[in-house]
Amino acid sequence: MAIPKLSPAGEKTKKRTGAAADARSYTGSAQGAALFVTLRKLLRPHEAALVVVTDRPGDYELATRTLGANGKPLFFGGVRTSRSHTTFYLAALAGSPELLESISEPLRRRLEGNASFVFKTLEPGLFEELSALTARCLEAWKTAGKLG
């Protein structure tokens, strides 16, 4: 017999249904779902030049057609959502730090490591800048012959 889930107050919880439930199931909030959708839109225009590796709620990845040393396509970028934040990855930044020289200080504060940006709220101005940076990364990889 299945044991019903109880809320912290000890009451039975109701199962969420619909789009809002799907969004919260992987993001923890509607805000996280909106972040994921918005950031994924920054990468989608580049699908023709790249390969969609993963496209499911909370996880979207693009790779090149060029195989890396491990025999798998080179990871280009992606978006992944966790309960507390959404991360936008651009692998091209790891090998081309000069691409970061022209980014604004507000975007630089979102930089974690050398190739990912972490967001907790919608920030349209930063997303426009991130879109332009993504296009520059794609162009840099075309020039370097990494797109295949």
C-alpha positions in Angstrom: 0.0 0.0 0.0 1.4 3.4 -1.0 1.9 5.9 1.8 0.5 9.3 0.9 2.8 12.3 0.8 2.3 14.7 3.7 3.0 18.4 3.7 5.2 19.8 6.5 1.9 20.5 8.4 1.0 16.8 8.1 -1.8 17.2 5.5 -2.0 15.1 2.4 -0.6 17.0 -0.6 -2.5 17.3 -3.9 -0.7 16.4 -7.1 -0.2 19.4 -9.3 -1.4 19.2 -12.9 -0.9 21.2 -16.0 1.9 23.4 -17.4 2.6 25.1 -14.1 3.1 21.7 -12.4 5.5 20.7 -15.2 7.5 23.9 -14.8 7.7 23.6 -11.0 8.7 19.9 -11.2 12.1 20.8 -12.5 12.7 24.4 -11.5 11.0 24.8 -8.1 9.2 27.9 -9.3 7.5 29.6 -12.2 10.3 32.1 -12.2 12.8 29.3 -12.9 10.7 28.0 -15.7 10.6 31.5 -17.3 14.3 31.8 -16.9 14.9 28.5 -18.6 12.6 29.3 -21.5 14.1 32.7 -22.0 17.7 31.6 -21.9 17.0 28.6 -24.2 15.7 31.1 -26.8 19.1 32.7 -26.9 20.6 29.4 -28.2 17.8 28.2 -30.4 18.7 30.5 -33.4 22.0 28.6 -33.6 20.5 25.1 -33.9 21.1 25.1 -37.7 24.8 25.4 -37.2 24.9 23.0 -34.3 23.3 19.8 -33.1 20.6 19.6 -30.3 21.9 17.0 -27.9 19.3 17.4 -25.2 16.0 19.3 -25.2 13.8 18.5 -22.2 12.3 20.6 -19.4 15.2 22.1 -17.4 18.0 20.8 -19.7 19.0 22.0 -23.1 22.3 21.3 -24.8 23.9 22.1 -28.2 27.1 20.5 -29.6 29.1 20.8 -32.7 29.3 18.3 -35.5 33.0 18.0 -34.8 34.1 15.2 -32.6 36.4 15.8 -29.7 39.2 13.7 -28.4 36.7 11.5 -26.6 34.9 10.7 -29.8 31.8 12.7 -28.8 30.6 16.0 -30.4 32.2 19.1 -28.8 29.8 20.8 -26.3 29.0 24.3 -27.4 26.5 25.6 -24.9 23.4 24.9 -22.9 20.9 25.9 -20.2 20.3 23.9 -17.1 17.8 24.7 -14.3 18.1 23.7 -10.6 15.9 24.5 -7.7 17.8 27.7 -6.8 19.0 29.1 -10.2 19.4 28.6 -13.9 22.8 28.3 -15.6 23.7 29.4 -19.1 26.8 27.6 -20.4 29.1 28.8 -23.3 32.0 26.4 -23.7 33.7 28.6 -26.3 34.5 31.1 -23.5 36.8 28.5 -21.8 39.2 28.5 -24.7 38.7 32.2 -25.7 38.8 34.4 -22.7 39.2 37.5 -25.0 35.5 37.1 -25.8 34.8 38.2 -22.2 36.9 41.4 -22.4 33.9 43.5 -23.7 31.2 42.2 -21.4 29.5 44.6 -18.9 30.2 44.5 -15.2 26.6 43.3 -14.4 27.0 40.3 -16.7 30.5 39.6 -15.4 29.0 39.3 -11.9 26.9 36.5 -13.2 29.9 34.6 -14.5 30.8 31.5 -12.5 34.0 29.8 -13.5 35.1 30.7 -17.0 32.2 29.5 -19.1 28.9 29.8 -17.2 26.5 32.5 -16.2 24.1 32.0 -13.2 20.7 33.7 -13.0 18.0 33.7 -10.3 15.8 36.4 -11.9 14.8 37.6 -15.4 17.2 40.3 -16.6 16.3 41.3 -20.2 19.1 43.8 -20.6 21.7 41.1 -19.7 20.0 38.6 -21.9 20.4 40.8 -24.9 24.1 41.1 -24.2 24.3 37.4 -23.6 22.7 36.8 -27.0 25.3 38.9 -28.7 28.1 37.1 -26.8 26.6 33.7 -27.9 26.7 34.8 -31.5 30.4 35.9 -31.1 31.2 32.5 -29.6 29.7 30.7 -32.5 31.6 33.0 -35.0 34.8 32.3 -33.1 34.3 28.5 -33.3 33.4 28.8 -37.1 36.7 30.7 -37.6 38.6 28.0 -35.5 37.0 25.2 -37.6 35.3 23.6 -34.6 31.7 23.5 -36.1 32.4 20.6 -38.6 
